[in-house]
Structure formats: C-alpha cells, structure tokens
C-alpha cells in the first residue's frame, strides 16, 4: 500500500472569499488611516501609532501564512499544508472518520482564525466538544477522532479521503 497520499483542500467558498476580501479591505483602510494620522503626533503617540499600523499590517500577513493549502497523509501522520510549512498531527489511535457538512455549526472559536483566508484553530461545540479545525469549505467537513483530540479537515473530495483513511487504518469506524 502507498505510504503517502496527497489530498487537495476544498476550494474557498463564496463566504470565505467575501470575509477575506472585506477583512483585508478594512485592515488596509484602517492601517492607511492610522498611518496618515500618526504624522500629527510626536513622542509616545508616534510610537503608539506605528505600533497600531504594524499590528494591522501583520494581521493579514500572518493569516495568509496559516492558510490551508492541502493535506498529506504520510505513514501515521497527517500534514496540514500551509503556505510555508505543515502542521503535523499524529494519526496513532485514529478511531473514527466521517463527513458531516454541518458538524461545525454552533461552534465557538476558542483560538484561531474565523475566516480571514481560512477557518483554522481551536473550536468547540456540543457535537464534537473541543476540536482543531483546518478548513476552507465547512460543507466538506471531515471529522477525525483521535485518542486525545478531534480534528476537522475539508478535503476537496471527502469520500475519497475517508476511503483512503479506512484502507490505511482498517480498525477505524
């Protein structure tokens, strides 16, 4: 059996595109307004103004770096591919995998990104409890239950991903 398999991430939804566009626009306009206003000040207000502009500039850059670009299952590891690196998740003890388009409904974001180029971070809801989310299209949500955590990913073809995981890990439900 093949020891690694790549899965494309689902395309961005209209909502993700809209939130990303609006969020980026608000941040850029806010940064430009703040930058124009800081020239009026000197001393501490000037430093504070540059700090605000720097933070506003960093938000879209950092969010973009955390964008999910794909998934690679290699041995017993899932690599969630980002722009410049991968987040590694051990699949040891994987007990369940299934697709549930509405599984993220009613979730509360504990920490992470709620729609600026992706949906990523730690979330919680009544269905899954606390879980890690690495998504671009929540209607393709695919749940992986591990011994110490639950992970939700959004591959382009959830059923192909699930079929591969069931072949790779025959003891899962």
Protein Blocks (a to p, Z undefined) as FASTA:
>chain_A
ZZbdcdddddddfklmmmmmmmmmmmmmmmmmmmmmmmmpgcjllmmmmmmmmmmmmmmm
mmmmmpcfbdcdehjaccdddfkbccdddfehiabdcddfklmgoiacfbdcehgopacd
jdddfknopaddddfblklgccdddfkbccddddfblmlmmmmmmmmmmmbZZ
